[in-house]
């Protein structure tokens, strides 16, 4: 699509505002209040008082996750001090990151299979009646949807990141619960009961021990999903790189890591 197709000043202005709002919402999750070393250490008397996890805790967790494989950290990330914080704060960041990536990968893995089988919603995708694209794989679906849909996806993800960072009682880098998703407040969000973490309220009456065991299972499932979705995408880009998937998934010529490569944005001169 050539930029001349979209030659109205109003369209370009709206597009710029949309991009700016997405960047702002995503960046809000990484403000100094969350990642500034002084902010994390000045108001904290000791890591033990906040029940922050240590290397020993990671070793114990590793045995619960897989009794055969010990704590695996070849890059030594868990012994680092990110952003000038403490080792315990860094561990909290890494633990939260793994849970988040695992959850996204589980959605991605299921979504990939859904799109690969041509399954879509029965109603139109757009208000003008445009249907959902019928494709052979998830990356092709991302390329086929309009930019407005992609921007909505990124805006929604940015909002979730912001809500997670600012609404928890205690930040995960300060000893807060790993993987916690704060409930949506009905005062600010209509239908606040529709919470992502527990939409049906099944976890409300579960014991803390049951919740901890559930998180262990979730981490293992998330790790498997991360390997699974990477396997799908690797075989699509480099045929034969995953022998078990050779001939199962189609080749993909697009850019997996550049979701806006096939859009009007690369051709716009903002």
N, C-alpha and C positions, 0 to 999 in steps of 0.2 A: 504494500500500500504506500503510495507516495504522499508526502506531507501536503502537497497541493490540494489533495482531496479534502483536507480539513483546513480550509483557509480562513475561517472566521475567527476574529479575535476572541469572541466569547468562548469558543471551544478550547482554544489554547490556554486561555486564562483559567478555565475550570480544570483543565488537565494539570496545570501547574499547581493549583491549589490542592487538588487531590493527591498529587505526589508529595507535596510538602506536608500535608496532614498525616500521611502514612509514615513518612520519615520521622515526624515529630512524635507520633504515638509509639513507634518502635524505640526511638531513642530515649523516651521517658523511662523505659525499663532499666536504663543504664545510667541513671543520674548519680551524682556524687553521694546522695543520701544512701545509696545502696552499695556503692563500690569504693567510696573514699576510705582510705586506710585509717585516717584520723577519726572519721565518724564511727568506724567500727570498733576502734580500740579505746577511744577516750571515755565512752560511756559504759565500758565493760570492766568489771573488777577482775574477773578471771574466767577462763574458758570453762572451768568445771562448774561454775555457778550457772552457766547457760546450757550445760549438758551438750557441749559441742563435741563432735566426733573427732577421734584421733586416729593415728596409724594403727594402733592396737585394735580399735573398733572396726577398722576396715578389714583387718585380718580375720576377726571374728565373723564379720559379715560375709567374707569370701567363703568361709567354710559352710555357712548356711545356704549360700547360693549354689555352691558346687563343692562337695566334700573332697573331690579329687584335685581340682585346680586351686592352688593357693592364691593369695592376693597377687594380681597381675598388673604391673605398672612399669613397663619397660622404659617409658619416657620420664619416669620420676615426677609426674605431675603432682601427685599427692604430697610430695615433700617440698613443693614450691610455695612461694608466698606471692600470690597474684595481687597486683595493684598495691603492693606495699602492705598487705594485710598479714594476718597470722596464718600459720599452717592449717589450723583448725577451720578458719574462715574459707581458705582455699578448698579444703576437703568438702565443706558444705556446698560451695559453688559447683564442684565437680559432681557431687552426688545428685544435686538438683538437676544439673545438665543431663546426666545420664537418664534420669527418670523422664525428663521432658522429651529427649530424643527418642527414648523407647516408646513413649506414648504416640508421638508423631509417626514413628515407623510402623507401629501396629495399625494405625489408621491408613497409612500409605500402602501397606502390604495388602490389606483387605480391599482398599480402593483400586489397587492395580488389578487384582483378580476380577473385580466387578467390571471394570472397563474392558479388560481383555476378553470378557465374555459378552460384551455388547449390552450390558444391563444399564438402563437409565431410568429416571423418573418418568412416569407416564404423561406428565403435564409439560407444557412448553418451558424452555429455559429462560426465554426473554418475554417481556410484556408484549412485544410485537408479534409473538407467536413462533419465534425461532426455536426449533427443537434442540434437545441435547445432541451433541455430535456422536455419531456412531463410529468408533475407532477400534483399533486392535490393541492399544496399550494406553496406559495412563499419560505418558509424556505427550502422545499425540492429542489426547483430550485437552491437555493444558494449552497446546498450541492452537487448538481449534476454537476455544472459547474467546469471546471478545475481551478487549482490554478492561472494560468496565467490570467484568466479572473477576478478572485477576486482581484488580485494585481492591475490590470488596474482600477478597480472600486475605490479602495482605493487611488490610485495615482491621479485619476481625482478629487476625493473629496478633497484630500489634496491640489491640485492646486487651486481649487475654494476658499478654505479657505485662502490660501496665497494671491490670487489675491484680495479678499475682504479686507484683512487687510492692504495691502500695496498700493492699487491703489485709495482708496477713498480720496477725497479732505480733509475731516476731519473725524477722527476716531469716532466711535459711543460712545466711552467712553469719548470723548472730546466735545460732543455736535453735532456730525455728525448725518446724517439722519439714522433712524432706518430702517433696511431692504434693504438698498441701495445695489445694485449689480453693480459695476463699469463696464462700457462698455469695451469690449475687444478692445485693440488697434491693428489695422490692421498692424502697423509697426512691431509688435512682434508676432501676432497670425494671420495666414492666414485666410481670410474670417472673419475679425473682426466684420462685420455687424451681424454675427450670435450670438447675445447676449442673454444670458439666461433670463435676466430680461425683455427685450422687443424685442424679435426676429423679430417682424414684424413692429416695430416702431409705434405701436398704442398709446403709452403713451407720445410720443414726444410733441404733441400739447395739452395735457390735462392740465387743470389748477391745481395749487397746492391744491386747495380745493378738486377737484375730485380725485387726487392722495391720499390725506389723507383719504377720504371716502373709497377708494379702499383698503387701508391698514387695516382699521377697519374690512371690510368684510373678508379680507384675514386672519386676526388674529382669527376671529370667526370660519372660515372654518378650519383653522389649528388646533384649539383646538378640534373641532369635529373629525378631522382626527386622532389626537393623541389618543383620546379615542377609536376611531374605530379600529385602528391597534393594540392597546394594547388589546382590546377585542378579536380580532381574535387570537392573539398569546396566550393569557391567556387560552382561551377555547381549543386551540390545545394542550397545555401542561397539563392543569388540566381540564379534562372533567367535565362539569357541573358547572364550575366556572362562566360562562356567560350563564344563562338559555336560553336567546333568541337565542343563537347560538348553543345550544346543538343539535347534529346530523346534523348541517349545515356544519361545518368545520371538517375535519378529524383529528385524534390524531397525534401528532408529537413527535417522540422519540429523536430527535436531540437536539442540544444546540443552542437556538436562539441567545444567547449573545456570542457565540464562533463560528464565521463564518468559521474559519479554523480548526474546530475540526475534520471534515472529509476531510483530505488532507494529503499530504506527510509531512507537516511541523511538526506535533507533533512527528513524528518518526525520524526527522533529528537531528543529533548531530552537531550543528554548532559551 
